[in-house]
Amino acid sequence: MVAAVIAVAVVIALVSGGVGAGIGLALRPSSTTSGSPSTNIASPGNSSSSATTSPSGASSVAASAIAAQIEPSVVDVVNTLAGGSGLAEGTGIIINSSGDILTNNHVIDGAQSVTVQIDGSGPQLAATVLGYDPVDDVALIKINDISGLNLKVAPLGNSDSVTIGADVVAIGNAYGKGGTPAVVSGTVADLDQSITASDGATSESLTGMIQMNADIVEGDSGGPLVSAAGKVIGMDTAGTETGASFSGQATTTQGFAIPIDTALQVAQQIETGQSSGSITVGAGPFIGVEVEDSNSVSGALVEGVQANTPAASAGLQVGDVITSLGTTPVTSSGALSSALQSYHAGESVQLGWVDSSGQQHTSSITLGSGPPR
């Protein structure tokens, strides 16, 4: 994902692959690696965490001590995408003893199933998406069976107390490699920042972000941003990527985090069980198609239709091209995903498509509830 903050390029921190209805942000194949980790990010495979110092950031010793306290509350999140189109890998934060986990919406977007692994070790635990908010890029998931688990709840702080220049430590599943969480330290560079993230097909605007001079990379999404006092003050969501300088060296990157107060407000509303506004409780609106971009026609090309779904009932077939949802034109698979985010399961909406012979169709469908997550 590339996002603009004035003149700064930003990359959403996520690894995965495949594109389908319900996937809003850029994903990369799980079988590849998007470059090597920055030198100030600990290797995820080490037996113990480590961190080096970003400019003016916390010392390596302090960062390691903070990480050791927080890592048992950090999980790797693995999203198996609907339709068998790949995996998305990110990070989550355990926020209560019932097994509720805070993460980014773009980490679980388009999921057929979700598993988590605590502190990068032990068994893969099945989890369910309790709800999500694509506007604030926040999701709440829950471990299905917590019997026998000794969950450690993350110490949550107050993001309203964050000040510019404060030392921070970011922890996450860098590059989706798993193992001991990676750690990087830095300082708060700015507050209340607005960014726009885009992959060329879809985009999202986020406001009120905490900006820090710490590298947030793919896979870190959903991980904790921690204060020098050891309190979680934000949820890592995006990082800059400005490429190489004329000298051939990579330029300094920045990270962006959602304030923890904002993320918890969304989580608390999800826990009430009532969908409202941009917040959806449970699995999201579902059409029942697997789609990809078409090289010849503007729209979302249907490459699969699942049985007993709204799409199947409407008569969609492989090779059809979806061109509209409600009053919103659909120009790509990403645009279909974005359009779906405006609706909730159970709502009726007009779906428009063109079949392989060029004939146009419209049908009123009732959006289903997405696949079990």
N, C-alpha and C positions, 0 to 999 in steps of 0.2 A: 504494500500500500504506500502510495506517495501522498503526503499531505503538505499543505502550504501554511506556514506561519509567517506572514509578511513575505519575506524572500527566502525562507528556510524550507528545505524539502524534508518531509517526514515519512517514515516507513512504519506502518502498523506492525507491531511485534508479534508475528504469528508464523507457524510452519504448518503446512498441510497440502492437500492436493484435491483437484476436481472442482467442478462448478455445477451447481444444480439449483433449482428453485428453492429459495430459503437461504442461500449463501450470499452474504452481502459484501464480503471483502475478498481481496486477493488471497489466494492460497497457493502454496507450492507443494510439489510432490513430496511425500514423506520419505521417498527413497533417495532423495538428493539432499545436498547440504548447501545452504545459501552462504558460501564463503566460510572463512574461519573466524572463530570468536576473536573479539578484540583482546589485546594483551591485558586489559584490566578487568577481564571477566574470568572467573575461576573455571577450570575445566570441570564439566558436570560429572565426569566419571571418577573423580578423585574420591578416596575413602574419607577424606575430611574436607570441609569447606575452606576456602581461602579467598582473599581479596587483596588487590593492590590499591593504591591511592590515586584517585582522580585529583586534578589540580585543586588545591585548597580543601580537599575532602577529608573525611575521617581517616585516621591512620589504619594501616593494615591490621594491626593488633585489635584495635577497637572494632573495626568492621567484622573481623572474624568472630569476636566475642558476641556481637549483636546477632550475627547470622546463626551462631550455635544455639542461641535462645529461640530464634524464630523458625528455623528450618523444620522442626517437628510439626509446625502448624501449616507448612507449605506442601501442596500436592502437585504432582504432574497431572495434567488433564489430557486425555486422549479421546478425541472425537472421531468415531467411525462414521463417515459421511454417508447419507442416504444414497441408495443406488450403487453402492460399492465403488464410489468414485475416489476413494482415498482416505487418508487420515488427516486430522488437524490436531496439532499438539500445542498446548499452552500450559498455564499455571493457575493455581487456585489457592485461596486462603481459608482455612477452617475458622469459622466465626462462632460456633457454639458446639456444645457437647452432644447435640443431636445429630451431628454429621452434616450440617449445612455448610456449603462452600461458596465463597464469593469468587467470581471470575468475570471476564469480559464476555459480552454477547457474541463478539466475533470469534471467540474461541469455541463456542458450542453451536454456532450457526450452522444449520443444515444437517444436524446430527441425526443419525439413525440410532446410535447408542453411544454412551459415554462411560468411560472408566477413569478411575483416579488411582494414583499410587502415592502414598504418604512418604514425604521426605526422600523421594526418589528410590525407595527400596521396598521390599516386601511384595505382597500380592497385588494384582490389579483388582480393584474393587468396583463393582458395578454401581453406577450412579444414575439418578434421574434429574432431568431439568425441571425445577419447580416453577420457573418463570424467567422472563428476560425483558429488557428494555433497550431496543436498538437505538433510540435517540441518545441515551446516556451511555450506551455501550456497556451495560451491566447485566449480568445474569446470576441466578442463584441455583445451584445444584445441590443434591443431597445424596450421601452414601446410602445405598439401599439397606444394607445390613451392617449395623455397628456393633453387633454382639462380639465380644472378645477383643474389641479395639479399645485402647487407652488413648482416646483423642486428646490432643493438646490444643486448646483454643488460643488463637493468636491474641496477643495483648493489643487492644485497639485504642488508638489515641484520638486526639481532636485536631482535625485538619485546619480549623479556624485559628489555631495557635501557631501555625507554620509561618516562619519568617524568612525573608530573602537572606541568603548567606548561610543558613543553617546546614549542618552536616547531615547527610542522609545515606542510607544503604539500600540498594535494590537487590532483590533475590528472585530468581526465577529459573525456569527450565530452558535455559539459553539454547537456541537452535534445535529445540525438541530432542536433545540427546539423552535426556533422562539422567539417572544417577544423582549423586549429591548435587543439590541446587547450586547454581552459579551465583557469585556475589560480586557486586561492583559498588564502589563508594563514590560520592560526589557532594555537591552542595546545591541548595535550592537557588536557581538562577532568576526565577520570576514566578509570579502568582497570577491567577485569574486569566490565563491565556486561552485564546480561541484558536483552534486549528481546523483545517479541512483536509480530510484524508480521502484519497482517491486511487483507484487502480486503473483508471481510464474508462471503466464501464460504470462503476458505482462510486459513490462518495458519501461521506458522513461528516457532519460538523459537530465538534465537541467544544464546550465552553467551560470556563472555570478551572482549567487544567493547571496543575503544578508543573513547572518546568525545572529540570535539573541538569547539571552538566555531568551526567552519568550515562553511559551507553546502555540503552534499552534495545535489545535485539529480538529477532524472531524467536518465539517461544516464551519470552518473558511476559507476554500479555497475561494479565490476571494476577501477577505476582505482587508481593507486598513492597511498598516503599516505606522504609522504617526510619524513625528519628534517632538521634544520638542517645535518647533516653530509652530506646528499645521498644517504642510504640509504633504500630502501623498507622501511618498518616495518609497513605494513598494507595491506589492500585495501578501498577504500571500498565500502560496501554499503548504507547507509541514512542518511536525514536527517530531521530533525524538520520538521513543518509545523504551527504552532500557530495560523495564521490571523491576522486583524487584531485590533488592540487596540481599546479604546473610542475612542481618538483617531483611528482609521482607518488607522494605520500598522501594517505587518506586524511581528510580534514576532520576536525573535532566534531563529535556528534553530541546531540542533546537528547534527553528523555522527557517524556510527558506522562503524568499520572493523574487519574481521577481522584479528587479528594475523598478520603474515606468516609466523611460525613455524607457526601452525595451518594456514594455507592451503598451505604447502609440504609439510607432513606428509601432507595429503590428496593433493597432486600426486604425491608420491613413491610412495604406495601405488598410485595409478592406473598409474604407470609400471611397476610390477611385473607388471601384467597380470592381477591376481587380484581379482575382486570379493569384497567381504566387508562385513558389516554394512550400513551405509547407503551404502557406496561402490560404484558400478556402473562397470565398465570397458566402454568402447564405448557404442553407442547403447542407450537404455533400454528397459524393457519396453513392448510395443506391442500394442494390441488391433486397431487398424485402423479406427477410427471418427472422424468429426468430430462433435462434440457442442456443444450449447448448453443454456442453462437453459430449462426449460419454465415457462410462465406458469400452467399448469393442473394439472400433475402434478409431484410431488416426485421428482426424479431428473435424469439427464442425457439430454436429448432427442437422438436420433440424427438428424443432418441429412445424413450421408454415410457410406457403407460402402465401403472400398477392397477391390478384388478380391484374392483369394489371401492373405487375412489371417485371423487367428483369428476375428474378428468375422464375416467372410463364411462361414467354415467352420461356425460355430455357427448361422448362419441369421438373423443380425440384419438388419433392413431399416430404411430411412428411415422415421421416424415412431415407431419403438420407443423406449422409455424405459428406460435402464439404471438399475436400482434397488439392485444390490448387487455387490460384488466380494469374493469370499471370504466372510468373516464381517462385513465392513464395509458398513453401509448407505450407499448413494449417494443423496444428496439434491440434488446439483447437479453441473454440469460440473466445478467446482472440487473438489468432494468426490471425484469419480472420479480426478482428477489426483493428489490427495493419497493416495488408496488405492493407486494404481499405484506410488507411491514406496516402498511396503513390499515390492515384489517385484523380481525380476531376470528378464531374458529367459531363456526356457527353462523357467520354473516353470509348473506346472499350477495352475489356480485355478478356482473355481466362479463363473460369471457369471450374474447374475439380471437379467431384464428383463420389461417388460410391452409387448405388441404393441398396435397401434392399435385392436384390438377389445376390449382389456382383459384378454386372456388372459395369464397369468403363465408364464414360461419360465425354466429353468435349464439350463446346459450347462457341462461342464468344458472349459476351453480351455487351450492351452499358449501362454503369452505369447511373442510374437515379439520380434525385435530391431527397435528403432525405425528410422524412415526414415534413410537416410544423412545424416549431419550434416556 
